[in-house]
Amino acid sequence: QEVRLRGSRAYVAGADSLRIVDTSDPSHPSVVGRWDAPGPSQYSSVDVLGDHVYVCQPNAGIDYGLIHIIDASNPTSPVKVGEVSTYYGSKLFVSDGKLYVSGELYSDLRVLDLSDPVVPSDLWGITFSGWGASSMVRAGNRVLSIGWSPDPYSLHVVELGNEAMPPIESSPAGLGGRCIQVNGDRAYIGGGNPSGLVQVVDVSAPASPALLGQISLPSRV
């Protein structure tokens, strides 16, 4: 589902476990540690702060998800040391000592303080219109999130440091997808309709993003 690299280690959130992979010899990567939640599980996102790994499990139970907090100071024997409940939270990342979480059922952005990495505390949150944030990324002082609706997709932009203001939202016809990365003022969005579509978008004016170009790939993005 997702991979994060920290030094020579790759942290892999998969369909059934968190795996820690040693990539110091790139021609022979090896799994050095693994952690499994009890019962059926599926992990959708992962990030790392120091010795702690944050793993998102959207469907941990009826109407809720979990962020598992794993101590990986001994990578051969990772152990769970805490958890945070979410409402189907699906994507997360760590930046500047904060944990950013987007919701899968509702396109919410939730930010938690990691001063205590084992017991995160809520700082603030924003509710977007529409359903389901499928991907998000931080770019400078902005967080950009792609949601599954309004039809077909929507782009949400939050200016950090001014979280009290409503998020900038836009949903131009034909613009959107399921994954997003940003480089400067350009966003690269994949998984649009059709599913092999990759778009390059100018987001210098986030209220009115402009499509610069696109390509259709032969397989799903």
N, C-alpha and C positions, 0 to 999 in steps of 0.2 A: 504493500500500500504506500509506504513512504520510507525514504532513507535520509539520514543526516550523517555528515562526516565531521569528526572532531579529531584532529591530528591524524594518527594512523588507524583510527578505529571508525568503523561504519556501524551505525545503529539502525537496525532494520525492523520496522513495524510491519508484520505480516498478517496473514489470515488467521494464524493461531498462536503467535508468540512474538516476543521481542528477542531478536538475536543480536549479539555483539560480535562483529567480524574484525579480525586483525588483518589490515591491508598493508602492513609494513613491507611485505614481499608481494607486490601487486600481481606477480605471475602465479602466486599460490596463496590467495586469501583463505583464511580459515576461521571457522566459527569457534570463538573461545568462551562464549557464555550465552545462556538462554534463560529467559523468564517466561513462565506461562501463568495466566490467571486461571483460577479454578473454574471448571465448567466450560461450556462452549463460549468462544470469544472471537472477535474480529477487530483488529486494530487499524485505525485509519490515519494516524498522524503521530509523529514523534519529534522531540527536540531535546537538547541537552544543555544543562547549566552546571559547570564544574563536574562533580561526581554524580549528579542526579539526572536521571532520565525521566522525561514526562511523556507518557504514552496515552493516547486517546482511544477509548473504547466506546463508540456511539451507542451500542445497544447492550448495555450491561444488565438492564432489567426493564420492566414495564414502565414506559414514560421517563426513563432517565438513562444517562450515560455516566462514565467515570473517566477521570484522568488519574492514571496510576502513577505514583511517584516511586521510582526505583533507585536505590543506592547501588551504583556500579563502581564504587571505589575499588572493589575487587571484581574485575570484569569477568572472571571465571565463575563467579558465584553471585550474580546480582540478586538483590533482595528488596521486596516491597517495604517501604517505610511510611507511606501515607497515600491519601487519595482525595480527590475533589469531585463532588457530584456535579453533573451538567444536565442540561435538557437536550439530549442527543447531540452534544458537542462533537463536531466531526473533524475540525482542523485546528491546529495550534502552532505557535512558534514562540520562541523566547528572544527577547531583545531588551537590552539595557536593564537587566534585572527584573523584567516584567514578563508575565505569561499572557499571551493573547490567544483567545479561544473564540472560534466562530461556531454557531449552532447549525446543525443539519436540518432540524425541523423548522426552526424560525431563524431568519438571517440576523441573529444577534451577534454583536462583538462584545466580549467580556474581557476585562483586563484585571489581572491579579498581581499583587506585589510578592516578589520572591525573596525579600530580605531574610525570611526564614524559609529556605527552600523546601522544607518538609511540611510546613503549615502555611500555604499561600493564603493571602488575605485579599478580599475584593477591594479594588480601587474605584472603578466605574464601569458602566456598560451602556451600550447604545442598541436600540431596537430598530432594525431596518424594515422597510416594507417588503412584501413578497415572502417567498419560502426558500429555505435551504441555501446556505453559503457552501459552495462546493470547493472553493479555493481562495486563499488570501495571501498577501505578501506585504511586507513593509518596504517602503521606498522613501528614504529620507524622513521627513516629518509627516508622511502620509501612510495610511493603511488602505490598501485597495482590496476589495473583495468581490468575487463573482458569485451571484446568486442564481438560482434556478428559475426564478420568476420575478416580476411579471413576464409574460410570454414574449420571447422565449427565455431571455436572460436579463439580468440587470447588473450594472457596475456600481458599486458603492465606494465612496471615497471619504475617509475621515482624516481631518487635519489634527495631528497630535498637538497637544498644548492648547487646543481650543475645543475640547471635547464637549463643552456645554452647548456648542452650536449644533444644529441638526446636521447629519451627514449629507454630503453632496451625493445625490443619486441621479443616475441617467440610464436610459434603456433605449438607445437608438435602434431602429429597425435593422435587423440582420447583424447586430453586434453582440457578441457574447460567447461563452463557452463554459467549460468545466475546470479549466486550470489557467493560471495567470502567473507571469513573471514580468518584472519591470527593470528596464535599464534607462536611467535618466528620465526623459519625458516620454519614453515609448514603452507601451505595454504589449506583451506577446501573449495572445489568448488562444488556447487550443481546445478542441473538443466541441466546436460549435456545430450548427446544423448545415450540411451533413457533418457526421462525427469526425471526419478526417480534416476538417477545416482549421487552418492556423491563420490568425489575423495579426497584423501589426497596426497598433492604434496610437495616435498622438493624444497623450493625456495631460499636456501642458495646461490646458483649460479643463479641469476635471468635470465641470458641469456640462461640457459639450465636447466629449471625446470624438476624434475624427479618424476614420479608417484610412490608413495610408496604403495598405496593400494586403493581399491574402493569397494563400495557396491551398489547394485541396490535395491531401495526401491519400495514397491508395488504401491506408488502413486507419483504424480508429485511433484518435489521439487520447 
